[in-house]
């Protein structure tokens, strides 16, 4: 599939930074980004919190994605409790 998009300066800078850090091309960056967003949306639908954990300080920072406010929860989930 061919998709043509126009990025604002902030997004273009982010893509360039990711290219520099990872060595990935734009197509791979966007593909990985879509995979991550789909996973995150599904986690949010299931009522899960997505966070970054600093284990040494026992603190976490929750991921904030503006579009999550438009995501409806799923009625049936396959979530399991961890004991």
N, C-alpha and C positions, 0 to 999 in steps of 0.2 A: 504494500500500500504506500502510495506517495502522499505525503501531507506537507503542505507549505504553510508556515506560520511566520508571523512577525513578532519578534521579541522586543520588549522595551529594554532600556539600558540596564536596568537592575537584573532582569532575567538573563540578558546576554552576558553580563559580567559573571553571574552565577555559573552559567554554562562554561565559560572560559576557565573559571577557577576549578570546576570539577574536571574539565579536560586536563588541566595542568597537574592536578593531584593524582588522578587515576590513569591518565594516558588513554582514556576512552574517547571515541569519536562522538559526535552529536547524536547520531542515530542510537548508539548503545546507551548513551546517557538518558535520552528520552524513553527508551524501552525499559531501562532499569527504573526510571522514575515512575513510569506508569504501573509497573509491577508493584513497586513499593506503595504507591497511592491506592491501588486496588486492595492490597492486603490491609492497609490502614483503614480503609473505608469498611471493609468486612469486620475488622476487629471492633471498630466503633459501633457498627450495627449490632454486634453481639454484646454491647455494653462494657467492653473492655477499655482500660486506660492504656495508652501507649506512652511510654516514658523512657527517659535516659536516667540510669542509676549511677550515682557515685557511691560505690560500695564502701570506700574508706570513711566517708562522712555519713553514711546511711541516709542520704538525701536523694530525691529524684526530681526531675523536671518533666512535667507532662507536655507532650507534643500538642501544639495548638495549630489547628488547620481550620481556617475560616469556613471552608465548604462543609465541614462536619455538621454545621447547624442545619444543613439541608438533607442530611442523611437520616432516613427513618430506621428504627430498629427492626431487626428480624424477629419473627415470632418463634421460629424453631431454630435452635442452635445446637451445635454438637459440643458445647463447652463441657469440660470435665473439671471437677474439683481436684485440687492438689492437696494431698494430706501430708 
